[in-house]
Amino acid sequence: MAGHPGAPFTILSSWPSILCLMGIRKSLAVIAAVLAYLVPLTATAAALTSCGHSTTTTLAPAHASGRAASPSPAGRHPATQRPPGAATGLGQGAGRPGSPLAAPAALAPFGSPARAGEGAWSPVGRAVGGVRAVYQATLVPPGGTQPAGIAWMDTRLLTARLYSGSKSPGGGPYRYTAPIQPAQAATLVAAFNGGFIMNAAGGGYYTQGRTIDPLRPGAASLVIYADGGVDIGAWGSDVRMARNVVSVRQNLMPLVADGRPTPRAASTDWQAWGSTCGAASCAATVPGIEHQWRSGLGITADGALVYVAGPALDPLQLAQLLVRAGVVRGIQLDINPDWPVFVSYDPPAGAPAVPSNGRKLLSSTVQGQSTFFESWWARDFVTMSARAS
């Protein structure tokens, strides 16, 4: 028997089955007590589970690497997740798409005394499921005198889409390009400008499965996913390519990182942030000025998108405005008077967005409510539409 240690268990473990077949229904405790003299109790207990009792045990499948990777309820994308504890635009507390974010808290003005209404949010644009998904406010930047416009967008209620133009990025044709079509206007809530023309962007462009310009490591990147989710960050570290990435728009280097202006944003080399127009002219012979129209986009820790545009801004002021609105990672978009524009649309229930129900973030922007509905608009832009329930 020493050479066959499993034999007693093989033989005796059949006794409960024999008892069952004979119709002997003793209590588990009695049977266990008897068999305890012959085999280890653990073996007996395992055998008794086959004796006609209804208790069933289901084993969970084993995974060599633990829990399977899948998007969290917040809509996070595994391929672009940051290390645990790091700031992220799609935070762990964001909840699943469709569950609204908390409305933004009032912004503290930089200067004193504050202008009337400065930093107070107003809901704009069509409601999504009865909830406002876009809010706007104005804020004078530190050291500035003119208010900038700030728009906050709830990415749980909204989906993003990148539209491409014949000039920026060029290369077409594209499925999504100006003018916005009626099918998309049916759910449109807001739209805003993109970045530089590609020969000045210092980065790449990817959309509709095509690389229009090569993506550059470290470049500030707006990333849009197949579910309409969005993230922003440095390419290759904060964000990277994945199967569910549908669009990437890069523009220069990051403006905001880890919740504060980047060293480059704070440097005196404002020319690194693009060629600007002069005070009264954009002629090539007119020297550019530091404080010029600029726009930027950032993502907050809970996943909201924040857009900022304003006149007489330097790169640091643009970054400071984004940070004041809660941005943890940010990108500069287009600059100079002709290009920055943000428009929200608030049509009657069931009606499409059209220029007549649009509202500009700042009344002083050159472009306006009809810009993205015009076939002549040749630059890229982003739309934010109601997320399907």
Secondary structure, 3 states (H helix, E strand, C coil): CCCCCCHHHHHHCCHHHHHHHCCCCCCHHHHHHHHCCCCCHHHHHHHHCCCCCCCCCCCCCCCCCCCCCCCCCCCCCHHHCCCCCCCCCCCCCCCCCCCCCCCCCCCCCCCCCCCCCCCCCEEEEEEECCEEEEEEEEECCCCCCCCEEEEEECCCCEEEEEECECCCECCCCCCCCCCCCHHHHCCEEEEEECCCCHHHHCCCEEECCEEEECCCCCCEEEEEECCCCEEEEEECCCECCCCCEEEEEECCCCCEECCEECHHHHCCCHHHHCCCCCCCCCCCCCCCCCCEEEEEEEEECCCCEEEEEEEEECHHHHHHHHHHCCEEEEEEEEECCCCCCEEEECCCCCCCCCHHHEEECCCCCCCCCCHHHCCCCCCCEEEEEECCC
